[in-house]
């Protein structure tokens, strides 16, 4: 309320200022731009620009800053985003929502039943959308992890054919076995050279990449 009262007061002052004669074009331009900014801040006082208020979400909404929403919190915690998410889940519950400029309203879920509903029970009802596809295109292209509907069904059918019993056995007997033997050699050498415990997690990550 304090912010709204202050913004309205500034708006009234600027309107009175513009009504006075003999104002230069630059003064009018600056005052008009300021009025537009104040108007947008009044329309989006606690969320990113372009996002609907969604009052029906109630306490599930994490209120942010005018126009930029929850972006400042994300920037502040850019090194520890998972810690930030955990704090928010503990504070706001298993389902809550934030707003980010150019990304809109983001709904975060930490509930197995809801995830099953989204990813399995009503999978067709939840598309990945153009934002996700645009963001991940450079890495994932038009593959199964990024497409929707008919394209996704095509990729899923293709993948299903690839993961047949015969091909799976060929992979296990070939690449998996070779990588596992290489991993054993590395573990033996690492243990002998360092004469101390080996970081298995790091080695497993490298094996996965292989």
LINURDA-V14045 format. One record per residue. N is the residue number from 1. RES is the residue in one letter. PSI is psi in degrees with one decimal (none if undefined). NEAR is the number of other ideal C-beta (glycine too) atoms within 10 Angstrom. D_FIRST is the distance of its C-alpha to the first C-alpha in Angstrom with 1 decimal. Layout:
n=[N,N]
res=[RES,RES]
psi=[PSI,PSI]
near=[NEAR,NEAR]
d_first=[D_FIRST,D_FIRST]
//
This chain:
n=[1,2,3,4,5,6,7,8,9,10,11,12,13,14,15,16,17,18,19,20,21,22,23,24,25,26,27,28,29,30,31,32,33,34,35,36,37,38,39,40,41,42,43,44,45,46,47,48,49,50,51,52,53,54,55,56,57,58,59,60,61,62,63,64,65,66,67,68,69,70,71,72,73,74,75,76,77,78,79,80,81,82,83,84,85,86,87,88,89,90,91,92,93,94,95,96,97,98,99,100,101,102,103,104,105,106,107,108,109,110,111,112,113,114,115,116,117,118,119,120,121,122,123,124,125,126,127,128,129,130,131,132,133,134,135,136,137,138,139,140,141,142,143,144,145,146,147,148,149,150,151,152,153,154,155,156,157,158,159,160,161,162,163,164,165,166,167,168,169,170,171,172,173,174,175,176,177,178,179,180,181,182,183,184,185,186,187,188,189,190,191,192,193,194,195,196,197,198,199,200,201,202,203,204,205,206,207,208,209,210]
res=[X,X,X,X,X,X,X,X,X,X,X,X,X,X,X,X,X,X,X,X,X,X,X,X,X,X,X,X,X,X,X,X,X,X,X,X,X,X,X,X,X,X,X,X,X,X,X,X,X,X,X,X,X,X,X,X,X,X,X,X,X,X,X,X,X,X,X,X,X,X,X,X,X,X,X,X,X,X,X,X,X,X,X,X,X,X,X,X,X,X,X,X,X,X,X,X,X,X,X,X,X,X,X,X,X,X,X,X,X,X,X,X,X,X,X,X,X,X,X,X,X,X,X,X,X,X,X,X,X,X,X,X,X,X,X,X,X,X,X,X,X,X,X,X,X,X,X,X,X,X,X,X,X,X,X,X,X,X,X,X,X,X,X,X,X,X,X,X,X,X,X,X,X,X,X,X,X,X,X,X,X,X,X,X,X,X,X,X,X,X,X,X,X,X,X,X,X,X,X,X,X,X,X,X,X,X,X,X,X,X]
psi=[-38.0,-44.0,-43.5,-45.3,-41.4,-42.6,-40.9,-38.4,-43.5,-39.8,-45.2,-40.0,-41.6,-38.9,-41.9,-38.0,-41.4,-25.5,-19.8,144.2,170.1,41.6,137.3,163.1,-38.5,-39.6,-42.6,-41.3,-44.6,-44.1,-39.7,-43.1,-40.1,-40.9,-41.1,-43.2,-42.8,-40.8,-41.9,-38.2,-33.9,-33.9,-34.2,67.5,-21.3,22.5,166.9,149.5,135.8,-8.9,137.1,156.3,-41.3,58.5,-22.0,-15.6,-17.2,-128.5,-3.1,-15.0,126.1,109.6,140.6,-152.7,156.6,133.2,-35.2,-5.8,-128.0,12.2,-43.1,-39.0,-39.7,-41.5,-41.7,-31.4,29.4,-25.1,-21.8,60.2,-33.7,-35.1,-40.7,-44.2,-40.8,-43.3,-42.1,-37.3,-40.6,-33.4,-41.2,-4.5,-179.7,-15.8,123.5,172.8,144.6,168.3,141.3,133.3,138.7,-4.3,-16.4,-152.0,127.8,128.4,124.1,134.4,134.9,60.6,119.7,-40.0,-41.6,-39.2,-39.2,-40.0,-42.2,-45.2,-13.7,-65.0,-49.8,47.1,-40.8,-17.5,-11.7,102.8,158.7,-35.8,165.7,-30.2,-48.1,-41.8,-39.3,-40.2,-40.6,3.5,-42.6,-31.0,-42.3,-9.9,-131.5,33.7,-174.0,-28.3,-6.8,-11.9,168.8,158.8,-122.4,-39.9,-40.2,-42.5,-39.1,-47.5,-37.9,-41.2,-41.4,-45.1,-37.9,-40.7,-34.4,-40.4,49.7,164.6,-42.6,-47.5,-36.0,-42.3,-37.4,-41.5,-44.8,-43.7,-24.3,-92.3,-43.6,-45.5,-43.9,-45.3,-38.3,-41.1,-39.9,-40.7,-42.0,-42.6,-43.9,-43.2,-40.4,-46.1,-43.0,-45.2,-38.9,-41.4,-42.1,-23.9,41.7,170.5,147.0,140.4,92.1,-38.4,-45.0,-40.4,-38.1,-37.4,-44.8,-37.0,-42.0,-42.7,-39.6,none]
near=[6,6,12,11,9,11,17,12,11,15,16,10,11,16,11,9,14,13,8,8,4,5,13,8,7,8,13,12,11,12,16,12,10,14,16,10,14,18,12,14,18,14,12,22,17,16,28,23,15,15,20,11,12,13,7,7,14,7,8,15,20,19,11,22,17,19,18,18,27,23,18,11,18,15,9,10,15,9,7,11,10,8,10,16,15,12,13,18,16,10,9,16,12,15,14,20,18,24,27,18,16,9,16,15,17,16,12,15,15,15,13,9,10,14,12,12,15,15,10,8,11,10,12,10,8,11,13,15,11,9,12,15,16,10,14,14,12,7,9,14,11,13,15,15,13,19,19,15,10,8,13,19,13,13,16,12,11,11,11,9,9,10,9,10,7,7,11,12,10,12,13,11,10,10,11,13,11,11,15,11,10,13,16,10,9,14,13,11,11,17,12,8,8,10,7,7,8,14,10,12,8,10,14,11,11,13,15,8,7,10]
d_first=[0.0,3.8,5.4,5.0,6.1,8.5,9.8,10.5,12.2,14.2,15.2,16.5,18.4,19.9,21.0,22.7,24.3,25.7,27.2,29.4,32.9,34.8,32.1,33.7,33.2,31.6,29.0,28.3,28.1,25.7,23.4,23.6,22.9,19.8,18.6,19.5,17.7,14.4,15.1,15.7,12.6,10.6,13.2,13.2,9.9,11.4,15.1,18.1,18.9,21.1,19.9,19.1,16.2,18.8,16.9,20.4,20.5,18.1,18.1,20.5,17.9,17.2,13.8,14.5,13.5,12.8,16.3,18.3,17.0,19.0,21.6,20.9,21.6,24.7,25.9,25.4,27.5,29.9,32.9,32.0,30.3,32.0,30.8,27.2,27.9,29.6,26.6,24.3,27.0,27.3,23.6,22.7,26.2,28.9,26.9,23.5,22.2,20.7,20.4,22.4,23.0,26.4,26.8,24.2,23.2,25.4,26.2,27.8,30.4,32.4,34.4,38.2,38.2,35.5,37.1,40.4,38.9,37.6,40.6,43.4,42.9,40.9,41.5,42.0,38.6,36.7,37.6,37.0,35.8,36.2,33.6,35.6,38.9,38.0,36.8,39.8,42.5,44.0,44.8,45.3,46.4,46.9,48.0,47.4,44.2,42.3,43.7,43.0,45.1,48.6,48.6,47.5,50.2,52.7,51.8,51.8,55.3,56.5,55.2,56.7,60.1,59.8,59.2,62.5,64.6,67.2,64.8,62.8,66.1,67.0,63.7,64.1,67.7,66.9,63.7,62.3,65.6,66.0,62.5,63.0,66.3,64.8,62.0,64.7,66.5,63.4,62.6,66.2,66.2,62.8,64.0,67.3,65.8,63.0,64.7,61.3,58.9,57.9,54.3,54.8,51.3,51.7,55.2,54.0,51.3,54.1,56.3,53.7,53.4,57.2]
//
